[in-house]
């Protein structure tokens, strides 16, 4: 009897688990591994020296990354392609205040958390590592 009860509890537990990975696995934007360094001493990256000042940073491969400094140890980096559109001429997002704007569908995404109101997918986040000598490493 104990075996049946344990099996029933395990079945209920496994079937009730849910994930939010559906919003993070985006069918529109291919995900390739990459890593690049950002020198905060360069004038083009000076916006990352002060908090809450989003900028577009070139990744060296012809694309851009939307970045913002939150604190001395916390930076946010996002893929700059519209997460709910196939890659087209209008799928590059622009910065509008503290949001990223997709001109294809006029959805604004928060640069703090990557969420867009009414959007099926969130912005694709990248990892940011704070290195010495005023450098950041952005990677996925």
N, C-alpha and C positions, 0 to 999 in steps of 0.2 A: 504494500500500500504506500509506503514511504517513497518507493521508486517512482510510482505513478504521480504522486503529488509533486515530487521534485521535477519530473519531466514536464508536467503541466505548467509549473511556475517558470521553468526555463523557456518553454514555447511561448508563453504569454510575454515574457520579458523581451525575447528576441523579435517577436512580431510587432511589438509596440514601439520599438526604437525607430526614430526618424532622423533624417539628416537634412541639412540645408545645402548640400553640395550641388543640387540642381541649379541654383542661382550662380554658382561659381564655375561650373563647367559650361563654358560658352561655346556654342556651335559656330558663331560668326567670326571669331578671332582666333587664329592659330596661335598656339603657345609653344614658343621655342626657348630653349635655355640660353641665357645670356648673362653677362656681367660687364659693367663698365664703371669707371671711376669719375667722380666729379670733383674738380678742384674749386674750393670755395673762395680762393684768392682771385680767380678770374672775374673781371667786371661783368661778364655775361651771367655769372652764377651768383652775383652779389645779393639777389633777392632772397636767397636761402640763408643769409646771415641774420635775418630778422624774422621773428615768429609771425605766423599767420599772413604770409605774403606769397601766394602761389605763383609759380612760374613754369614755363615750358622749357625743358632741358633736352637738347639733342643727345641721342644715345650713341652716336658715332656710326650707326648703320642706316641713316637716312630717316629714322623715326624720331618722335619726341615722346618724352615722359612728362606727365604733370606731377610737379613736386611742390611740397610745402613743409616748412619747418614748424613743428608744434612746440618743441622745447629743445634744450641743448642735446638731448639724447633721443628725441622722437621726431622722425621725419616721415612723411607719407609720400608714396610714389605710386602712380597709377598709369596704366596703359592709356594713351591719348586717343584711341579709337572708340567710336560709339559702340557700347556693348550690345546694343539691340539692333544693329544694322550690319548687313554684309559690307565688306570693304569696297567703298566707292569714293568718288571725289569729295562727297560731303561728309564722309564718316570721320574726319579728324575733328576732335573737339577743341573748343576755344575756352579760355578762362573768362568767367563772368562773375566778378566779385570773389566769393569763396566757393563758387560752384564751377563745374565744367559743363559747357553747353554743347549739345549735339545739334548741329544745324539741320540734320536730316529730318528729325522728328520733334525738335524744339524741347527735348527733355533735358532738365538740369539735374546734375549729379553732385552731391555734396563731396567736396574734396577731403572732408574729415573722415567719412565712412564709406564713400563710393556708392551710396544708394541714390537712385533716382525715383521720384514719385511716379508711380504707375508703370515703372519699367520692369520687365521680366527678369533682366539680368543686371547685376551690379557691375561697376567698373572693375577691371582686373587689377588687383593689387600687386605690387612688387615689394621685395624686401629691401631695407636700407640698413647698412652697417656704417656706424660712425668710426672712422679711422683717425689716426693721428695726423698732424701736419695739415689741418683743414681740408681733409678729404673724406668723401662719402663713397661707399660702394653700393651700387644699385644692382640687384640681381633677382632671378626667380628660381 
